[in-house]
Amino acid sequence: MSNALIVFASKYGTTQKIAQKIAAGIKATAVCYDCKTGTMISADSQQNVKQVNLAGYGTIVLGSAMYMGMPISAFKKFCAAHEKELLSHPVALFTCGVGTSQEDEGYLRKALPAALNSHAASYAHLGGDVVPERMNAFERMAMKEYVKQHGPAAGINEQAIAEFCIALNKLTGSL
């Protein structure tokens, strides 16, 4: 059985919540790393780290919240800075947000290095929450317009998380 590192970037906390659900839902030992804040999160603790050592992990799961067609900047920087190391591990990708799976996958893949895109073993869009009280005025206005055009956000997709965890168990050899 392999261990896994779930690297994520969250703006309002939904992506962190989903990363922790993934960590709890796979059979491999997993920890989460918030690449925006530099915080390592396990089931029972949190600690700030200056740099994460990818060599200590078997599988790497990369996930970002998507805003206006873009993953969070810290996520893109992490992927670019660690591209060579990431290519030496099995990698899976996920997105969170109100866009569709196809939209967000396309946007994510455009933002990632080409070699990392072709190397990734799987991708999942896991839904997202809209928390208006955490948004600034511009974001609330943009979200209102999005809802007019596309309907309300579907929320966190628990079924997609469960299916992604099954795929990750295969990837980590933890069936």
C-alpha positions in Angstrom: 0.0 0.0 0.0 1.2 3.4 -0.9 0.9 6.7 0.9 -0.6 9.8 -0.8 -0.1 13.5 -0.6 -3.1 15.7 -1.5 -1.9 19.1 -2.6 -4.7 21.7 -2.9 -5.4 25.4 -3.1 -8.6 26.8 -1.6 -10.0 30.3 -1.5 -13.0 29.9 0.8 -12.5 26.4 2.3 -14.5 24.1 0.1 -11.5 22.7 -1.7 -9.8 22.0 1.7 -13.0 20.3 2.9 -13.0 18.1 -0.3 -9.3 17.3 0.0 -9.9 16.1 3.6 -12.8 14.0 2.4 -10.5 12.4 -0.2 -7.8 11.8 2.5 -10.4 10.1 4.7 -12.0 8.2 1.7 -8.9 6.4 0.4 -7.3 3.4 1.9 -3.7 4.7 1.6 -2.4 6.8 4.4 -2.9 10.4 3.2 -2.1 13.9 4.3 -3.2 17.2 2.8 -0.9 20.1 1.9 -2.4 23.6 1.3 0.0 25.0 -1.2 -1.5 28.5 -0.7 -0.7 28.7 3.0 2.1 26.1 3.4 0.0 24.1 5.9 0.4 20.3 6.2 -2.9 18.8 7.4 -3.3 15.3 8.8 -6.3 13.7 10.5 -5.2 14.9 13.9 -2.9 17.9 13.3 -1.9 20.9 11.3 1.6 22.4 10.9 3.2 25.0 8.7 6.0 23.8 6.6 8.5 25.9 4.5 8.7 23.2 1.8 7.0 19.9 1.1 9.1 16.9 0.2 7.3 15.0 -2.5 9.9 12.1 -2.4 8.2 10.8 0.8 4.9 10.0 -1.0 3.8 7.4 -3.5 0.8 9.1 -5.2 0.2 12.8 -5.5 -3.3 14.2 -5.9 -3.5 17.8 -7.1 -6.6 19.9 -6.7 -7.7 23.5 -7.0 -10.7 25.6 -6.7 -11.6 27.2 -10.1 -12.6 30.9 -10.3 -13.5 32.5 -13.6 -11.8 29.8 -15.5 -8.6 29.8 -13.6 -7.1 27.6 -10.9 -5.7 29.5 -7.8 -2.4 31.1 -8.6 -0.5 29.3 -5.7 -1.6 26.0 -7.2 -0.3 26.9 -10.7 3.0 28.0 -9.1 3.3 24.8 -7.1 2.7 22.6 -10.2 5.2 24.6 -12.3 7.9 24.6 -9.5 7.5 20.9 -8.8 6.8 19.6 -12.3 9.9 17.4 -12.6 9.2 15.8 -9.2 5.5 15.3 -9.9 6.4 13.5 -13.1 8.1 10.8 -11.1 4.9 9.9 -9.1 1.5 8.7 -10.1 -0.7 11.9 -10.3 -4.4 12.5 -10.2 -6.2 15.8 -10.7 -9.4 17.3 -9.3 -11.2 20.6 -9.5 -13.8 22.3 -7.3 -16.2 25.0 -8.4 -19.5 25.8 -10.0 -18.5 25.2 -13.6 -19.1 21.9 -15.4 -16.6 19.1 -15.3 -15.7 19.7 -19.0 -15.3 23.5 -18.5 -13.1 23.2 -15.4 -11.0 20.3 -16.8 -10.3 22.3 -19.9 -9.4 25.4 -17.9 -7.2 23.4 -15.5 -5.4 21.6 -18.3 -4.6 24.9 -20.1 -3.1 26.2 -16.9 -0.9 23.2 -16.1 2.4 22.2 -17.8 1.8 20.0 -20.8 3.9 17.1 -19.5 1.9 17.1 -16.3 -1.3 17.0 -18.2 -0.4 13.9 -20.2 1.1 12.3 -17.1 -2.0 12.6 -14.9 -3.8 9.2 -14.5 -7.2 10.6 -13.7 -9.3 13.7 -13.4 -12.5 14.5 -11.4 -14.6 17.6 -10.9 -16.0 17.4 -7.4 -18.5 20.2 -7.3 -18.4 23.3 -5.2 -20.2 25.5 -2.7 -21.1 29.1 -3.1 -20.7 31.0 0.1 -21.9 34.6 -0.7 -21.0 36.0 2.7 -17.3 35.2 2.1 -17.3 36.8 -1.4 -16.4 40.4 -2.2 -18.9 42.6 -4.1 -17.5 41.8 -7.5 -17.5 38.0 -6.9 -21.1 38.2 -5.7 -22.1 40.2 -8.8 -20.3 37.7 -11.1 -21.9 34.7 -9.3 -25.4 36.3 -9.7 -24.8 36.6 -13.4 -23.5 33.0 -13.6 -26.6 31.7 -11.8 -28.8 33.6 -14.2 -27.1 32.0 -17.2 -26.4 28.5 -15.8 -28.7 27.9 -12.8 -27.6 27.5 -9.1 -24.5 25.7 -8.1 -24.9 22.0 -7.6 -22.9 21.8 -4.4 -20.3 19.3 -3.4 -20.7 16.1 -5.3 -20.4 13.3 -2.8 -20.9 10.6 -5.4 -18.0 12.0 -7.6 -15.8 12.1 -4.5 -16.6 8.5 -3.7 -15.9 7.5 -7.4 -12.6 9.5 -7.3 -11.6 7.7 -4.1 -12.1 4.3 -5.9 -9.9 5.5 -8.8 -7.3 6.7 -6.3 -7.3 3.3 -4.5 -6.5 1.7 -7.8 -3.8 4.2 -8.5 -2.2 3.8 -5.1 -2.5 0.0 -5.2 -4.8 0.0 -2.1 -7.7 -2.0 -3.3 
